[in-house]
Amino acid sequence: MRATPPNSSAQSSLDSNTDQSVTPRRFSVIGGGLVGLATAYRLRESFPDAAIVLWEKESSTGAHQSTHNSGVLHAGLYYKPGSLKAKMAVEGIRQMVSFCQENNVPHEICGKLVVATNHSQIDRLKTLLDRGQKNGLRDLRWLDEKQLKDREPHAVGVAAVEVPEEGIVDYAAVVMRMTQALKSRGVDVRLGSPVESIAWAHNQWQIANSTSQAESDFIINCAGLHCDRIAQLAGEKRTTRIVPFRGEYYQLRKQREHLVKHLIYPVPDPTYPFLGVHFTRLIHGGVEAGPNAVLALAREGYRKGSFRIADAWDAITFSGLWRFALKHKKMCWDELVRSHSKRLFCRSLQELVPEVQIEDLEPGGAGVRAQAMGTDGSLVQDFELLERPNAVHVINAPSPGATASLAIGKHIVGIVGKQMGMQPRGVAK
């Protein structure tokens, strides 16, 4: 068990804008996905003299959730007003679009339609519109059936909400540009470097694996699918567990891509964290359809047959998963059946675009969502950052985590500055 780090309020104050005589602070960011990259990016931006190490277990950055997704820029329509997720999504999409513009990253603000397919969904759609307005989204518009047809001739519904700020992006290019920027600015990006031990000793964190080590004043855990395990290495109890859900996609064959002009989403079920199957235009061409959501038996299990005994055991021995499954029996069964039935998958898509036929669907990719779950089976709905002396653990940051990554990074920098008595550049006192 590690010793408890000192109370950071007792440390001397440092304003990095003016005082250059103090030894640079040392940071370790664990995880090289977009949240980790963006956090290191904001740290370097705010503390130019700090020593920063980014630990990534894979041979490249952004190898998992950051690039195994449909490439959507989420604007913050769905999230509870006042929640961290709502704030980060709205700020994050604007920061991400600015980053893309400044770094020539392919992106397009094409807009999204959230469609009520029947009158029973109207009240929920109105709630989404109200949430979006309270969250500060711009130019939201209610569409009646005729206006929906004008925007999406092949979609069907009784009403829709248009979200003009949403779009699509090449997240792989974002990862590449951000990684290049970090390296050029002196961040020590360590690839192929899984963190195997974390200990607090001699007033510093000691992070190590079999081939590498570093001493740090502050650690930031952005390990995504493995964030609960990294937190445990740092002495935290895993009362919240990461449960991996695989999302599987199809693509429309090229001759049928004309059926979708924007992003077309259903009205989500508020009792479930996933948005339901939908249609997404891809930044380099094509239209993706999906995903479903099924338990993955490997945290990086992108195929139906993927299995890793440690990950599977971690999930099936977790009481929270069984409570979740018992509470949502029908939903879990429906998702599992749809995973193995292309016909049922197609039927779900036809609720939005009836002209889609089973022969129009070609195999697509898959992603795995790191969903934080409590022991009572509840799903953590908001972003969750666990603050400790000299440490921040990003426990839950699934979608829209990629879109919001720069905003999350800036928020974390504010926490770091407050703890360590440092005034970051660009972060208000």
HELIX and SHEET records of a PDB file:
HELIX    1   1 SER A    8  ALA A   10  5                                   3    
HELIX    2   2 LEU A   34  SER A   46  1                                  13    
HELIX    3   3 LEU A   84  GLU A  102  1                                  19    
HELIX    4   4 HIS A  119  GLN A  121  5                                   3    
HELIX    5   5 ILE A  122  ASN A  135  1                                  14    
HELIX    6   6 GLU A  145  ARG A  151  1                                   7    
HELIX    7   7 TYR A  171  SER A  184  1                                  14    
HELIX    8   8 GLY A  224  HIS A  226  5                                   3    
HELIX    9   9 CYS A  227  LEU A  233  1                                   7    
HELIX   10  10 LYS A  254  LEU A  259  5                                   6    
HELIX   11  11 ILE A  309  ILE A  316  1                                   8    
HELIX   12  12 SER A  319  LYS A  327  1                                   9    
HELIX   13  13 LYS A  329  SER A  339  1                                  11    
HELIX   14  14 LYS A  342  GLN A  350  1                                   9    
HELIX   15  15 ILE A  358  ASP A  360  5                                   3    
HELIX   16  16 SER A  405  MET A  420  1                                  16    
SHEET    1   A 2 LEU A  14  ASP A  15  0                                        
SHEET    2   A 2 MET A 422  GLN A 423  1                                        
SHEET    1   B 6 ASP A 188  ARG A 190  0                                        
SHEET    2   B 6 ALA A  51  TRP A  55  1                                        
SHEET    3   B 6 ARG A  26  ILE A  30  1                                        
SHEET    4   B 6 PHE A 218  ASN A 221  1                                        
SHEET    5   B 6 ALA A 391  ASN A 396  1                                        
SHEET    6   B 6 GLU A 384  ARG A 388 -1                                        
SHEET    1   C 3 VAL A  72  LEU A  73  0                                        
SHEET    2   C 3 GLY A 167  VAL A 169 -1                                        
SHEET    3   C 3 HIS A 107  GLU A 108 -1                                        
SHEET    1   D 4 ARG A 141  ASP A 144  0                                        
SHEET    2   D 4 ALA A 159  VAL A 163 -1                                        
SHEET    3   D 4 LYS A 112  ALA A 116 -1                                        
SHEET    4   D 4 LEU A 263  PRO A 266  1                                        
SHEET    1   E 3 SER A 197  ALA A 201  0                                        
SHEET    2   E 3 GLN A 204  ALA A 208 -1                                        
SHEET    3   E 3 GLN A 213  SER A 216 -1                                        
SHEET    1   F 4 HIS A 278  ARG A 281  0                                        
SHEET    2   F 4 VAL A 287  GLY A 290 -1                                        
SHEET    3   F 4 ARG A 241  LEU A 252 -1                                        
SHEET    4   F 4 VAL A 294  LEU A 295 -1                                        
SHEET    1   G 4 HIS A 278  ARG A 281  0                                        
SHEET    2   G 4 VAL A 287  GLY A 290 -1                                        
SHEET    3   G 4 ARG A 241  LEU A 252 -1                                        
SHEET    4   G 4 LEU A 361  MET A 373 -1                                        
END                                                                             
